[in-house]
Amino acid sequence: MNKENIKKVVLAYSGGLDTSIIIPWLKENYNNCEVIAVSGNVGQADELEGLEEKALKTGASKLYVLDLTDEYVDDFIIPTLKAGAIYEEYLLGTSTARPCIAKGLVEIAKKEGADAICHGCTGKGNDQVRFELAIKHFAPNMPIIAPWREWTIKSRDEEIDYAEAHNIPLKISRETNYSKDKNLWHLSHEGLDLENPGNEPTYEKPGFLEMSVSPLQAPDVPTYIELDFEQGAPVALNGEAMSAKNIILKLNEIGGANGIGLLDIVENRLVGMKSRGLYETPGGTILYKAHAVLETICLDKMTMHEKQKLAITFAELVYNGQWFTPLREALSAFVDKTQEKVTGKVRLKLYKGNMINAGVWSPHSLYSEDLASFGESDYDQTDSAGFINLFGLPIKVQAILDGRK
């Protein structure tokens, strides 16, 4: 990349520590280039407040705030939910958001005639891959600037030093400087005391959790909810039809109040290292549970088991930033076929971080009470003898052969 040719840069801008200092850094190191800040609204709510004023004060020429919430839910979250894709227990909150945001970045870069796209991802993390693979898909020849791979700053403390030297206002302090990512699906926490897996998270500490409460602080009475699905997608909550986005937002309130969706894991990053992260995903955790319960009565055995195998591949693709690939699209086509009859209602009882099955119904249910009943039924139990003889034939033959030896 020839820096002399970089006159206008589109920056993926969150207003957090990394991207706040990147604006002046770009101007210092790339010929006082014009910086156009772009924030993808994927449901980070209050984090968008005052963003334009901050971006302009720190040197950006303008700020775009793209409302991507519906696209994020309908085109990324719901396909991943229907696939049952989970990466090492992690429900892929950041992973699904990055390709959605990157798509918006490229659209603005083309509209503005930008010479490069810049992001604030570190060289240690997964997000650099997720952003850049999506950018390559939509703009294969677009130069990408990643300051963390260029500058001499080595830590978040040094970032704060840089911000203070350039009079950049920050909402954090050195003591509360967790690395966080928030959207309408989840909130992640990394860094500080969480870097030691031996440290218990301070769930009960005021202000630590933002979407949830500790199960210890949840109500002493259960909360019942009912979710309706059509072809694998949520369409109603407690009998009220609403968009998938609004269902997630409402479930975040209900689930968060009941301590649902807290996850503390050491995960295997794409770049090779292990990383400890704490996630709050109240609504998403409920949806995954309800969807899985509904599938137990709607999917046949072989389809369910094959789908469960492919869910691991789907999750790895999403985690690794390979959303815009032929394989992910092919897997989504398979998933959509499996979901054609995943329609029905699920009732769950939420209690202090637990989700307890409380009923499931579907017009396409494969469950037959008559066949499964311990009482009298039309099932002929004598049929099982021939089945066992055939099913066990290889074992019998092997035993006879071993006996001869």
N, C-alpha and C positions, 0 to 999 in steps of 0.2 A: 504494500500500500504506500503510495507516494503522498506524504502529508501535505505537500504543496497543493495537491488537487482537492483537498477537503475544505470546502468553503461553507457547507451547510450540513449539519448533523441532526438527525432525529434521535432523541434520547428516551429510552424507556424510563419514565420518571414516576417514582412513588412518593417523593418528598421525605423519604427516610434518610438515614445517615449516608449510605453509599451514594445514592443519586443526587443528594443535595450538594456534596462536595465535587461531584463529577462536572457540574456545569462550569464553575470557574476553572477547574483543571483542564477541561477541553479547550477553553478559550486561551489558557496559558500555553498549552502544548500543541494546539492545532490552528495556529495562525489567526487567533482571535475569531474563530469561525462562528457563524450563527448557530445557536443551539435552539432547536424546537423541542420542547418537552411534550411527551405524550403519556398520559396516564390511562390505563385501561381499567374502567370501573367494573370489577367482577364481584362487587358487593362488600368492599372494605369499609363502607359507611363513613364514620367520622374521620377516617384517615384522609378523606378528600377535602375536608374543611380547610380553607385558607391556602389551598395548594397553588392556585394561580398567583396570588400575591407573593408567595414564597419563591416560586419559580422565576418570576419576573425580577424580583429583588436580587436574586443570586445570579442573574445574567442571561436567562432564557429570553428569546424574542417573543415567544408566545407559548401558550399551553393548550393542548387539546385534551379534553376529558371524554373518552369514548365510553358510552353506555353499552357494555358488553354482557350485561347480566343475563338477559334472555338467551342470547347466543351461547353463553358459557353453560347455562343449565341444559338447554335443549340439544346442543350439538356436541357437548363434551361430557357433562356429568351423567346425563341419562343413558347414553350409550355405554358408559363405563359401569354404571349401576346395573343395567340389564345384563351385562356380561358377567356380573358378579366378580369383577376384577379387584383383587386386593393384593398389595405388595407387602409381604411380611407383616400383615395386620394393618398396614397403613392404607387409608382409603383415598389416597392420591389427590389430596386437595390442591397442593401446589402444582403437582404434575399435570393435572388437567387444565389448570388456568394458564400456564405458560404458552402453549401453542395458540390458545385463543387470543392472548394479548399480543403475541408476536405477529399474528395475522393482521391485527389492527395497526401495528407499527409499520408494517410494510405498506399498507394502504395509504397511510399518511406520508410516508417517505416518497412514494410515487407521486402523490398529489402535490407535495411541496418541491419535488425535484431535488431531493436530498442526495448528497454525495456519499453518505455513510449512515449506518445505524449503530447506536451505542447502547450498551447495557451495563448495569452495575454488578453483575454476578461475579463472585470470586472464582479464582482458578481451582479452588478445592471442591466446589459444589456441583450439583446436578443441573442447576438452572441454566448455567452457561450453555450446556449441551441442548437443553430443551428450547431455549430461545433461538440458538443459532441454526439448529436443524430445521425449525419452522421457517426462519428467514430464508434459508437456502432453498426451501421448497417454493416459496412465493417470489423470491428475488435472487436467483442463483448467482448473479454476478455482483450483488451489493456488498461493498466492503463493510466489515463489522469491526467496531472498536470496543475492546474490553479493557478498560483502564487497569483493573486488578492484574492483568497480565503485562502491564507496561510500567506502572508507577512504582516508586520506591516505598510507598506505604505498606507496612507489613502487618498491621493489627488494627482493631477497631479503636483502641486507645489513640493510635496515631491518626486515625481518621478524625477523631474528636479534636485533636490538636490542630489539624488542618482547618477544620470548621471554625474553631475559635479564632485562629489567626486571620481568617477571611470574613469574620463577623457573620457567619451563617447560623441562624437560629436553629436550635434543636429541641425536640420535645422529650429527649431522653437525657439521662445522666450516666456517668461511668458506672454507677452502682445498679442501674436498672436497664442496662444496655443489652437486654436479650435480643437475639436476632429473631424477628417475628415475620410471619407472612399470614395475612388475613384476607379472607374473602367470604362469600356467603355460605360456603361449604364447610370451612374449617378455620382454625387458627393454630399455627405452629410456634413452638418456643424452642430455641437452641441457645447455647452459649452459657457464660458465667458458671454458676454452680452445677448446671445441668451437664457440663462437659465431663464431670466425674460420674460414671454410672452408679457409683456407690452412694451418691447423695439422693435421698428421698425428695421428690418434688414437694414444694411448699403449697399444696393444694388449698390449705385453710388460711393462708396468708392473704389478708385483704389486698385486692388489686392484682393478684397473680393471675387468676383465671378471669377471662373476659366474656366467654360465651357460656360458661357453665359454673356450677358450684360443686364443691366436694360432695361425694355421696354422704359423708358424715353430716353435712349441712342441708341435705335434701329433706323434703317433708316426710313425716312419719306415716303418711297414708299413701297408698298407691294411686297412680293416675292411669285411667284407661283411655286408649285411643283406638280409632278404627281407620284404616287406610284402604282405599279402593284403587285397584290397578286395572289398566286396560292395555293388553299386549305388552306387559312388563313395565309400563310407565305409570307413575302415580297420577291420579286424576281427581281424587277427593280425599278430604280429611274430616273425620267425624261427620260424614254425611254431606259436607259442603263441597261442591265442585269448585276447584280453583286450579290455577296454573301450577306446573311443577315447581317453578321458582317460589311462588307464594307458599306452597306446601313445605318446602325446605325452610323458609324463613319462620313459619309458624312452628314447625317441629324443632327448630333451634331454640325457640323460647320454651316449649314444653319439655324437650329433652334436657336442655341446659338446667332448668329448674329442678330436675330430678337426678342430676349428676350423671347423665348418660353421655357416653362417647369420649371419655378420657383414655388416652393411650400413651404409654411411656415405653419406648422401644429403643434398642440399639439396632439400627438398620444398616444394610450393606449398600453404600453409595455406588453409583455407576462408576465413579472415578477410582474406585478400588479400596477406599478406606471405610471403616465403620464409623457411624455417627449416631450420637444419642439425641433423640428428639422427643418432645412431648406435644401431643396433638389434642385439640378440642374439636370434635366433630359430632355434636349432639344430634342434629337432624339427619345427617348422612348415616350415622350408625343405626338409627331407627329404620330408615328406609332400606338399608341393606338387609337388616334382620327380617323385616316384613316381606320383602321381595323373596328372600330365600325360603321363608315359611310357605309362601304361596306356591313356589315352584315344587315343593314336596308333593303337592297333590295334582299339579298340572303337567309335570314332565314325566315321561316314561324313564325307566331305569337307565337304558343305554344312552339316551340323549342327555340326561342329567349328568352322568358320569363323564361323558366326553366333554360336555360344556365345562365341568369343573376342572378338567385337565387343561383345556384351552384358556380358561380364565387366568391361569398362571402366566401363560405367554402374553395374553392381552395386557395384564398388569405390568409385565416387564417392558413391553413396548411403550406403554404410557409413561412409566417411570423413567425410561431411558430417552424420552423425548422423540420417540418414533411414531408420533400420532399420524403424521401425513405420509404414510407408507402403504404400499399395496397390501401387505400382510394385515395391518390393522384394519384396513377397509374390508378385506376378505373375512376377517374374523367377525367384524360387525355385521356383515351380511348373514353369516352363520347364526349369530346371536339373534338377529331380527327374526329369522325363520323359527328359532326355538321359542320365541316369545309370542307367537301368533295366538296361542290359547292360554297364555299366562294372564288371565283376567279373573278378578274376584276381589274378595274382601278379607282383610286380616285384622284381628283384634290383638293388641298387646297390652300388658300390664307393666307400667314403669314404676320401679321402686328402688330408690337409693342406688342408682347406677346399674340396676338389673333390668333386663327386658324379658318378660315371661309370656310365653304363648298363652293366649286366652280365647282362641277360636280362629278358624279359617274356613272360607267357603268359596266355591267356584262353580260356575255352570259347566266348566270343562273338567271337573275333578275326575281323576282316574281312580280315586279311592272308592272301594265298594265295601260298605259296612256288612253286606250280606256275605261276601267272600271272606272277609277278614274276621268275622265274628267267631267267638268261642262257643256261641250257641249253635242251634241247628241251622244249616244252610244247604244250598244246592251243590256245594263243593263235594266231589267224590274223593274221599281221602285214600281210597285204594289206588288211585292213579299215581300216587307218590312213589310206590314201590318200584314200578318200571322206570320212572324218572331217575331214582337213586341208583338203580342198577346200571343204567347207561352213563349217568354222570360220574359214577365211581369206577367205571370199567378200566380206565388207565391205571388207577391205583391198584385195582385187583390184579391186573396183568403184571404190573411191576413187582407186586408182592410174590406172585407165583414164580416169576423169573428169579427173584432174589433167593427164594426158598430152594430152587434147584441148584443154585450155586453153592 
